[in-house]
Amino acid sequence: MDCDDIRPALSARLDSETGPAELERLADEHLEHCGACARWLDQAAAVTRRVRMSAAVAWPDVTEAVLARLFPTPDPAAGPPPE
C-alpha cells in the first residue's frame, strides 16, 4: 500500500476511529518505513490538537431561516400550486 492508501486510515485514527485490524497493521508497518507519512501524521496530530483545544466561536442560530428557505410556507392567497 502506498501513502495515498494509508493516510485516510491515519486520519481516522486521529479521530479515534478504528478500521479493520489488517488495515491498522498495514498502517503501522507503513509508518515504520515511511518518514513522509510519519511527519504527515505528526503534523496532522498537531493541527487536530490545536483545533480541539481552541475556543468555540459563537455563531447566530440560522436554523429557522435555512428551514424557511428550504421549505417555504405556501401563501394561501396565491391559490393552488401549478401542475
Secondary structure as GFF3:
##gff-version 3
##sequence-region A 1 83
A	DSSP	alpha_helix	3	14	.	.	.	ID=ss1
A	DSSP	alpha_helix	21	33	.	.	.	ID=ss2
A	DSSP	alpha_helix	35	53	.	.	.	ID=ss3
A	DSSP	alpha_helix	63	70	.	.	.	ID=ss4
A	DSSP	three_ten_helix	76	78	.	.	.	ID=ss5
###
